[in-house]
């Protein structure tokens, strides 16, 4: 499935040689869709127009070739709205108060700041009340597993991390700062994060390749006393569980009884399986390129060994085709095009398919819909988008507000149930099993659920004023 983008092309059209109709025809030939036309200058012989075009990324080159070779047409400028949104970066740091005079300077810097520094030196916990630590998260990556792009390096990963920081701020009012590290060495990454951790209230690991991400997160969680959360693992698993809880209501099945096939056993796949097991699932079949994981096989990957012991209770041999027979649920975090209509036909009735490979799902939704009861993808242009944005802002808001030492399993399960609860039981249907990322209830309900779970499991170091102790 191609990715659409919007571009603005400024053209000079010489009336005696070419017409706007010629231009429109050329754009259509290249697969473009004109959505707006602005006349910049209208002279006697030449008109200058800005044409806004929706176009598939793969067609950009063909379109510009057609327009540049068209007699009487001169391409003045081409602007891609996506690139324009990134010029100079997407985030900035701004002060919370202006410095207008010498007195202001003495308060925020020398000499007044020395008193604050001394107070923190005497009691390091005061960093939470006297610095930005209480509301700041580091978004850390080495650029080795960025979106569907893979190992593109720390510089190329920066736009994604900036976007993540924007979402933290807009959705949960958390200040987040990208840290893109120029190293792939796990020990070095761990040491760097530990070294910078005093300035942050939480660590969000992002786009670090598997299986290294498992060790990095585990060690940081053990060695730091602030929340560490690898969103590619746990954010995905939380939102998948939330959507599945509601999807199971639609088909009137229980998580304990359904047969669940999970395809793509990387960071997200492993975490999804573990989250489903924790939620009560008993019949999970984890499938990767090597086939379905089995207890009787040896795996170099430690996480696969653990999963092999906890899944595939009958010891089914083979791959996707074999485990799809009679399956109730398919969850894909792999690659586009691996699922066929025949696979869907072999599933149990009232089946559930979460085809989340991005940007191309494991099966095209249009192909799947006639053979699926509940369908979800990772895309925003279809119903039931499984998106991590539903998870991480609320989880970190709650963890920061109660100064949690960690993000534990109970907090993640609570977050999943909170996300699911946003969709009222009377509203749950095939087209609506997961709320929109713009639903204002999501962050607050996840925050409250996470705080209650943190308090109940003794990892909270503070009880926010709006939390009733008696409800614990």
Rosetta blueprint (number, residue, H / E / L):
1 X L
2 X L
3 X L
4 X E
5 X E
6 X E
7 X E
8 X E
9 X E
10 X E
11 X E
12 X E
13 X E
14 X E
15 X L
16 X L
17 X L
18 X L
19 X L
20 X H
21 X H
22 X H
23 X H
24 X H
25 X H
26 X H
27 X H
28 X H
29 X H
30 X L
31 X L
32 X L
33 X E
34 X E
35 X E
36 X E
37 X E
38 X E
39 X E
40 X E
41 X E
42 X E
43 X L
44 X L
45 X L
46 X E
47 X E
48 X E
49 X E
50 X E
51 X E
52 X E
53 X E
54 X E
55 X E
56 X E
57 X H
58 X H
59 X H
60 X H
61 X H
62 X H
63 X H
64 X H
65 X H
66 X H
67 X H
68 X H
69 X L
70 X L
71 X L
72 X L
73 X E
74 X E
75 X E
76 X E
77 X E
78 X E
79 X E
80 X E
81 X H
82 X H
83 X H
84 X H
85 X H
86 X H
87 X L
88 X L
89 X L
90 X L
91 X L
92 X L
93 X L
94 X L
95 X L
96 X L
97 X L
98 X L
99 X L
100 X L
101 X L
102 X H
103 X H
104 X H
105 X H
106 X H
107 X H
108 X H
109 X L
110 X L
111 X L
112 X H
113 X H
114 X H
115 X H
116 X H
117 X H
118 X H
119 X H
120 X H
121 X H
122 X H
123 X L
124 X H
125 X H
126 X H
127 X H
128 X H
129 X H
130 X H
131 X L
132 X H
133 X H
134 X H
135 X H
136 X E
137 X E
138 X E
139 X E
140 X E
141 X E
142 X L
143 X L
144 X L
145 X L
146 X E
147 X L
148 X L
149 X L
150 X E
151 X L
152 X L
153 X L
154 X H
155 X H
156 X H
157 X H
158 X H
159 X H
160 X H
161 X H
162 X H
163 X H
164 X H
165 X H
166 X H
167 X H
168 X H
169 X H
170 X H
171 X H
172 X H
173 X L
174 X L
175 X E
176 X E
177 X E
178 X E
179 X E
180 X E
181 X L
182 X L
183 X L
184 X L
185 X L
186 X H
187 X H
188 X H
189 X H
190 X H
191 X H
192 X H
193 X H
194 X H
195 X H
196 X H
197 X H
198 X H
199 X H
200 X L
201 X L
202 X E
203 X E
204 X E
205 X E
206 X L
207 X L
208 X L
209 X L
210 X L
211 X L
212 X H
213 X H
214 X H
215 X H
216 X H
217 X H
218 X H
219 X H
220 X H
221 X H
222 X H
223 X H
224 X L
225 X L
226 X L
227 X E
228 X E
229 X E
230 X E
231 X H
232 X H
233 X H
234 X H
235 X H
236 X H
237 X H
238 X H
239 X H
240 X H
241 X H
242 X H
243 X H
244 X H
245 X H
246 X H
247 X H
248 X H
249 X H
250 X H
251 X H
252 X L
253 X L
254 X L
255 X L
256 X L
257 X L
258 X L
259 X E
260 X E
261 X E
262 X E
263 X E
264 X L
265 X L
266 X L
267 X H
268 X H
269 X H
270 X H
271 X H
272 X H
273 X H
274 X H
275 X H
276 X H
277 X H
278 X H
279 X L
280 X L
281 X L
282 X L
283 X E
284 X E
285 X E
286 X E
287 X E
288 X E
289 X L
290 X L
291 X E
292 X E
293 X L
294 X L
295 X L
296 X L
297 X L
298 X L
299 X L
300 X L
301 X L
302 X H
303 X H
304 X H
305 X H
306 X H
307 X H
308 X H
309 X H
310 X H
311 X L
312 X L
313 X L
314 X L
315 X L
316 X L
317 X L
318 X L
319 X L
320 X H
321 X H
322 X H
323 X H
324 X L
325 X L
326 X L
327 X L
328 X L
329 X E
330 X E
331 X E
332 X E
333 X L
334 X L
335 X L
336 X L
337 X L
338 X L
339 X L
340 X L
341 X H
342 X H
343 X H
344 X H
345 X H
346 X L
347 X L
348 X L
349 X L
350 X L
351 X L
352 X E
353 X E
354 X E
355 X E
356 X L
357 X L
358 X L
359 X L
360 X L
361 X L
362 X L
363 X L
364 X L
365 X H
366 X H
367 X H
368 X H
369 X H
370 X H
371 X H
372 X L
373 X L
374 X E
375 X E
376 X E
377 X E
378 X L
379 X L
380 X L
381 X L
382 X L
383 X L
384 X L
385 X E
386 X L
387 X L
388 X H
389 X H
390 X H
391 X L
392 X H
393 X H
394 X H
395 X H
396 X H
397 X H
398 X H
399 X H
400 X H
401 X H
402 X L
403 X L
404 X L
405 X L
406 X L
407 X L
408 X L
409 X H
410 X H
411 X H
412 X H
413 X H
414 X H
415 X H
416 X H
417 X H
418 X H
419 X H
420 X H
421 X H
422 X H
423 X L
424 X L
425 X L
426 X L
427 X L
428 X L
429 X E
430 X L
431 X L
432 X E
433 X L
434 X L
435 X L
436 X L
437 X L
438 X L
439 X L
440 X L
441 X H
442 X H
443 X H
444 X H
445 X H
446 X H
447 X H
448 X H
449 X H
450 X H
451 X H
452 X H
453 X H
454 X H
455 X H
456 X H
457 X L
458 X L
459 X L
460 X L
461 X L
462 X L
463 X L
464 X L
465 X L
466 X L
467 X L
468 X L
469 X H
470 X H
471 X H
472 X L
